Amino acid sequence: MNRTMAVLLSSAFLLTSCVVAHRRGGGIEIIPILPALIELDVDQPYYTQDGYYYFYTNDRWEYSRSRNGPWAELPRSHWPRETRWRGRDRRH
């Protein structure tokens, strides 16, 4: 009984750290969440993590497996708490 409870609790914890999204053409993919703080270059508003590209535009985050897209909107629950800019004093 304790082992079953431990598996359930660890599964619940792991699932809160990623997004499960439907893939084009069928299937699903698991998208990792972004860290609490992201620093972006003003000229290159991209962030990469675990084989995914994240793009910040118009106060929104999008993600893709390729830097060329196609881009999908990242759920707000997986956005960073703060986005900072390098190269110029610009706040969002």
Phi and psi restraints in degrees (value plus and minus 20) as a CYANA .aco file:
   2 ASN   PHI     -84.8   -44.8
   2 ASN   PSI     -56.0   -16.0
   3 ARG   PHI     -86.7   -46.7
   3 ARG   PSI     -60.8   -20.8
   4 THR   PHI     -82.8   -42.8
   4 THR   PSI     -62.3   -22.3
   5 MET   PHI     -85.2   -45.2
   5 MET   PSI     -59.9   -19.9
   6 ALA   PHI     -84.2   -44.2
   6 ALA   PSI     -60.0   -20.0
   7 VAL   PHI     -85.1   -45.1
   7 VAL   PSI     -63.5   -23.5
   8 LEU   PHI     -83.1   -43.1
   8 LEU   PSI     -64.2   -24.2
   9 LEU   PHI     -85.9   -45.9
   9 LEU   PSI     -62.8   -22.8
  10 SER   PHI     -87.8   -47.8
  10 SER   PSI     -55.8   -15.8
  11 SER   PHI     -84.4   -44.4
  11 SER   PSI     -63.0   -23.0
  12 ALA   PHI     -82.7   -42.7
  12 ALA   PSI     -60.7   -20.7
  13 PHE   PHI     -84.5   -44.5
  13 PHE   PSI     -65.4   -25.4
  14 LEU   PHI     -86.5   -46.5
  14 LEU   PSI     -57.0   -17.0
  15 LEU   PHI     -90.0   -50.0
  15 LEU   PSI     -43.0    -3.0
  16 THR   PHI     -97.0   -57.0
  16 THR   PSI     -30.4     9.6
  17 SER   PHI    -118.9   -78.9
  17 SER   PSI      -7.8    32.2
  18 CYS   PHI    -172.8  -132.8
  18 CYS   PSI     147.1   187.1
  19 VAL   PHI    -134.4   -94.4
  19 VAL   PSI     117.3   157.3
  20 VAL   PHI    -121.5   -81.5
  20 VAL   PSI      99.9   139.9
  21 ALA   PHI    -145.4  -105.4
  21 ALA   PSI     131.9   171.9
  22 HIS   PHI     -96.5   -56.5
  22 HIS   PSI     116.7   156.7
  23 ARG   PHI    -113.0   -73.0
  23 ARG   PSI     125.8   165.8
  24 ARG   PHI     -82.0   -42.0
  24 ARG   PSI     116.5   156.5
  25 GLY   PHI      65.1   105.1
  25 GLY   PSI     -13.5    26.5
  26 GLY   PHI      82.5   122.5
  26 GLY   PSI     142.8   182.8
  27 GLY   PHI      68.2   108.2
  27 GLY   PSI    -199.9  -159.9
  28 ILE   PHI    -151.8  -111.8
  28 ILE   PSI     140.4   180.4
  29 GLU   PHI    -156.4  -116.4
  29 GLU   PSI     131.3   171.3
  30 ILE   PHI    -125.5   -85.5
  30 ILE   PSI      99.0   139.0
  31 ILE   PHI    -124.5   -84.5
  31 ILE   PSI     101.8   141.8
  32 PRO   PHI     -89.4   -49.4
  32 PRO   PSI     131.9   171.9
  33 ILE   PHI     -97.6   -57.6
  33 ILE   PSI     141.4   181.4
  34 LEU   PHI    -106.0   -66.0
  34 LEU   PSI     133.6   173.6
  35 PRO   PHI     -82.8   -42.8
  35 PRO   PSI     146.7   186.7
  36 ALA   PHI     -85.5   -45.5
  36 ALA   PSI     -50.8   -10.8
  37 LEU   PHI    -146.7  -106.7
  37 LEU   PSI     107.8   147.8
  38 ILE   PHI    -142.9  -102.9
  38 ILE   PSI     114.2   154.2
  39 GLU   PHI    -130.9   -90.9
  39 GLU   PSI     106.3   146.3
  40 LEU   PHI    -138.5   -98.5
  40 LEU   PSI     129.7   169.7
  41 ASP   PHI     -97.4   -57.4
  41 ASP   PSI     122.2   162.2
  42 VAL   PHI     -80.3   -40.3
  42 VAL   PSI     -59.0   -19.0
  43 ASP   PHI     -99.3   -59.3
  43 ASP   PSI     -41.3    -1.3
  44 GLN   PHI    -152.4  -112.4
  44 GLN   PSI      63.6   103.6
  45 PRO   PHI     -99.8   -59.8
  45 PRO   PSI      28.1    68.1
  46 TYR   PHI    -132.9   -92.9
  46 TYR   PSI     129.3   169.3
  47 TYR   PHI    -156.6  -116.6
  47 TYR   PSI     117.8   157.8
  48 THR   PHI    -138.2   -98.2
  48 THR   PSI     123.8   163.8
  49 GLN   PHI    -182.1  -142.1
  49 GLN   PSI     110.4   150.4
  50 ASP   PHI      30.3    70.3
  50 ASP   PSI      20.4    60.4
  51 GLY   PHI      62.3   102.3
  51 GLY   PSI     -13.3    26.7
  52 TYR   PHI    -134.3   -94.3
  52 TYR   PSI     129.5   169.5
  53 TYR   PHI    -128.3   -88.3
  53 TYR   PSI     115.3   155.3
  54 TYR   PHI    -137.7   -97.7
  54 TYR   PSI     115.9   155.9
  55 PHE   PHI    -146.8  -106.8
  55 PHE   PSI     108.9   148.9
  56 TYR   PHI    -125.8   -85.8
  56 TYR   PSI      98.4   138.4
  57 THR   PHI    -169.2  -129.2
  57 THR   PSI     120.6   160.6
  58 ASN   PHI      30.4    70.4
  58 ASN   PSI      22.8    62.8
  59 ASP   PHI      39.5    79.5
  59 ASP   PSI      11.1    51.1
  60 ARG   PHI    -156.0  -116.0
  60 ARG   PSI     132.9   172.9
  61 TRP   PHI    -127.2   -87.2
  61 TRP   PSI     116.3   156.3
  62 GLU   PHI    -148.4  -108.4
  62 GLU   PSI     139.4   179.4
  63 TYR   PHI    -156.5  -116.5
  63 TYR   PSI     138.2   178.2
  64 SER   PHI    -181.3  -141.3
  64 SER   PSI     140.2   180.2
  65 ARG   PHI    -101.1   -61.1
  65 ARG   PSI     -37.2     2.8
  66 SER   PHI    -147.3  -107.3
  66 SER   PSI     125.4   165.4
  67 ARG   PHI     -86.6   -46.6
  67 ARG   PSI     -39.9     0.1
  68 ASN   PHI    -108.7   -68.7
  68 ASN   PSI     -20.8    19.2
  69 GLY   PHI      72.9   112.9
  69 GLY   PSI    -193.0  -153.0
  70 PRO   PHI     -90.8   -50.8
  70 PRO   PSI     126.3   166.3
  71 TRP   PHI    -117.9   -77.9
  71 TRP   PSI     122.9   162.9
  72 ALA   PHI    -146.7  -106.7
  72 ALA   PSI     129.5   169.5
  73 GLU   PHI     -91.2   -51.2
  73 GLU   PSI     112.0   152.0
  74 LEU   PHI    -102.5   -62.5
  74 LEU   PSI     111.3   151.3
  75 PRO   PHI     -78.7   -38.7
  75 PRO   PSI     123.2   163.2
  76 ARG   PHI     -77.3   -37.3
  76 ARG   PSI     -50.1   -10.1
  77 SER   PHI     -84.2   -44.2
  77 SER   PSI     -34.7     5.3
  78 HIS   PHI    -132.6   -92.6
  78 HIS   PSI      -9.4    30.6
  79 TRP   PHI     -96.5   -56.5
  79 TRP   PSI     135.7   175.7
  80 PRO   PHI     -91.4   -51.4
  80 PRO   PSI     136.7   176.7
  81 ARG   PHI     -92.6   -52.6
  81 ARG   PSI     -49.4    -9.4
  82 GLU   PHI    -162.3  -122.3
  82 GLU   PSI     118.9   158.9
  83 THR   PHI    -140.3  -100.3
  83 THR   PSI     103.2   143.2
  84 ARG   PHI    -132.2   -92.2
  84 ARG   PSI     137.1   177.1
  85 TRP   PHI    -137.2   -97.2
  85 TRP   PSI     114.7   154.7
  86 ARG   PHI    -121.8   -81.8
  86 ARG   PSI     126.7   166.7
  87 GLY   PHI      78.6   118.6
  87 GLY   PSI     -35.7     4.3
  88 ARG   PHI    -187.3  -147.3
  88 ARG   PSI     130.0   170.0
  89 ASP   PHI     -98.3   -58.3
  89 ASP   PSI      73.2   113.2
  90 ARG   PHI    -154.8  -114.8
  90 ARG   PSI     105.6   145.6
  91 ARG   PHI    -136.0   -96.0
  91 ARG   PSI     125.2   165.2
